[in-house]
Amino acid sequence: MRFTFEVLVTLKPGLADPQGKAVEGALPALGWTNVSGLRVGKHVRLEVEAADEAAGRAQVDEMARRLLSNPVIEDYRILAAEPT
Amino acid sequence: MSAGLARVGVVTFPGSLDDRDALRAVELMGGEGVTLWHGDADLRGVDAVVLPGGFSYGDYLRCGAIARFAPVMDEVRAFAERGGPVLGICNGFQILCESGLLPGALVRNRSLRFVCQYVHLRVETSQTPVTADLVPGELIEIPIKHGEGQFVADGETLARIEGEGRVVFRYCSASGEVGDEWNPNGSANAIAGVRSERGNVVGLMPHPEHAVDPDVGPTGGQPLFASLLARALSRA
């Protein structure tokens, strides 16, 4: 079966996110002055051919650990998984 | 193969920019530059390896993240495990961190700006092939040019590499002071370069290969290449 997975990669909490700061800094100019804690991450969508969802998820987990994220600076979460 | 010349391999990845300058620096300093290809699992019997600067694979996903899985990198890892000298410059440093051969990671500069300027570096240890002929505290002037050069590591890792004397270079003033004012990218502890536990693998963001020719500027890169060539030769 074919499954679609989504992986969310985020900077580890303690790490400064200058990109997030810059985006946050642009919001007051648009009138939103009540925003804080903005952080920018990455969203990866992919399709995997696997026997079942668990097998597909295990593979995505390994791919996220080895390539999609860098465990030194990032965390990841596997979001929605659904048959394609 | 000419006798008596250190043979230094420089790997070209798709998107490498400074491979030619690294080869030229090796030859200008009296070594033999050997071109290596990312897709070949072969180091052609070199005595040292340089991973040059540039934007391998367009820096997609993360700088160095895709290059670290190139066929040549298995050979680089095996070479490093045998104690062979490996020098990663800029993108090469990022690749070594991604591959786990060096600790920490390089992230977007704190300023969010690409920086291109000469900087002063303070040598922190002689226990590497590129600083073996230098004295801790010695200053060199070489250029930086990067957008993702902020060295980061978790507190425990940072304490460990500091404790083990694995910081090789720090950004500093012309007189050797370390402080925010002279830290061009926000790197933790002003770290510009680190080494592996054993010391034979070194990575730094600044570019010694762009500072070897007196006709075009400071020559702070010369002693690093001279040292690397001497160490490479003594292993050959």
Interface residues (C-beta under 8 A of the other chain):
Chain A: K12 G14 L15 A16 P18 Q19 A22 K42 L67 L68 N70 V72 I73
Chain B: L61 R62 A65 I66 F69 C97 E98 G104 A105 V107 R108 N109 R110 S111 L112 V152 A153 D154 G186
